[in-house]
Amino acid sequence: MESYQVAITKDTKTHRFEIGEYPHHKDGSCKYRVFENGVYVASIEPDTHHLLHICQNPGHIAEDILHLLADKIEASHPRNIGDEDVE
């Protein structure tokens, strides 16, 4: 598992998260587990277009914070255009 820190600031409050990358059970892409202060608070996973969505939110983190977090994760892991499925 690879992990790294991400900070999200909204309305002058900064949330500091640790992001853990895990192999996704469906297609080999990564699923992201989110920890705050060492406690598991959410998970985010990619859809078929490699866009990230909230999977679980046991820490009841505000969805707008999780969406900002997903945007930061996507920005740090740009998808490979050539790897898309073509129908």
C-alpha positions as CSV (number, residue, x, y, z in Angstrom):
1,M,0.0,0.0,0.0
2,E,1.2,3.4,-0.9
3,S,0.1,6.3,1.2
4,Y,0.5,10.1,1.2
5,Q,-0.8,13.2,2.9
6,V,-3.4,15.6,1.4
7,A,-4.6,18.8,3.0
8,I,-8.0,20.4,2.1
9,T,-8.9,23.9,3.2
10,K,-12.5,25.1,3.1
11,D,-13.9,28.1,5.0
12,T,-10.5,28.7,6.7
13,K,-10.5,25.2,8.2
14,T,-7.8,22.8,7.1
15,H,-8.5,19.0,7.0
16,R,-5.4,16.8,6.9
17,F,-5.9,13.4,5.4
18,E,-3.8,10.4,4.8
19,I,-4.7,8.6,1.5
20,G,-3.9,4.9,1.2
21,E,-4.0,3.3,-2.3
22,Y,-5.2,-0.3,-2.5
23,P,-5.8,-2.5,-5.5
24,H,-9.4,-2.4,-6.6
25,H,-11.2,-5.7,-6.5
26,K,-13.0,-5.2,-9.8
27,D,-10.5,-4.1,-12.4
28,G,-7.1,-3.7,-10.9
29,S,-7.3,0.1,-10.6
30,C,-6.8,1.7,-7.2
31,K,-9.3,2.3,-4.5
32,Y,-8.4,5.0,-2.0
33,R,-9.0,4.8,1.7
34,V,-9.0,8.0,3.6
35,F,-7.8,8.5,7.2
36,E,-8.0,11.5,9.4
37,N,-5.9,11.5,12.6
38,G,-5.2,7.8,12.0
39,V,-8.9,6.9,11.8
40,Y,-10.5,5.4,8.7
41,V,-13.2,8.0,7.6
42,A,-14.0,7.3,3.9
43,S,-13.2,5.5,0.8
44,I,-13.2,6.7,-2.8
45,E,-13.1,4.5,-5.9
46,P,-13.0,5.0,-9.7
47,D,-15.9,4.4,-12.0
48,T,-15.5,2.9,-15.5
49,H,-14.3,6.2,-16.8
50,H,-11.6,6.5,-14.0
51,L,-13.5,9.4,-12.3
52,L,-13.5,9.1,-8.5
53,H,-16.6,8.8,-6.4
54,I,-17.3,8.5,-2.7
55,C,-17.7,4.8,-1.9
56,Q,-18.1,4.9,1.9
57,N,-18.2,7.7,4.4
58,P,-18.2,6.2,8.0
59,G,-16.5,9.3,9.3
60,H,-19.4,11.5,8.2
61,I,-17.0,13.9,6.4
62,A,-18.9,16.6,4.5
63,E,-19.4,15.5,0.9
64,D,-18.0,18.8,-0.5
65,I,-14.8,18.1,1.4
66,L,-14.6,14.6,0.0
67,H,-15.3,15.9,-3.6
68,L,-12.4,18.3,-3.2
69,L,-10.3,15.5,-2.0
70,A,-11.3,13.3,-4.9
71,D,-10.3,16.2,-7.3
72,K,-6.9,16.4,-5.7
73,I,-6.4,12.6,-5.9
74,E,-7.4,12.7,-9.6
75,A,-5.0,15.6,-10.3
76,S,-2.1,13.7,-8.8
77,H,-2.9,10.5,-10.7
78,P,-3.9,11.5,-14.3
79,R,-5.4,8.7,-16.2
80,N,-3.8,7.4,-19.3
81,I,-5.9,8.3,-22.3
82,G,-4.8,5.3,-24.3
83,D,-5.9,2.9,-21.5
84,E,-9.6,3.7,-21.8
85,D,-12.0,1.0,-23.0
86,V,-13.4,1.7,-26.4
87,E,-16.9,0.5,-27.1
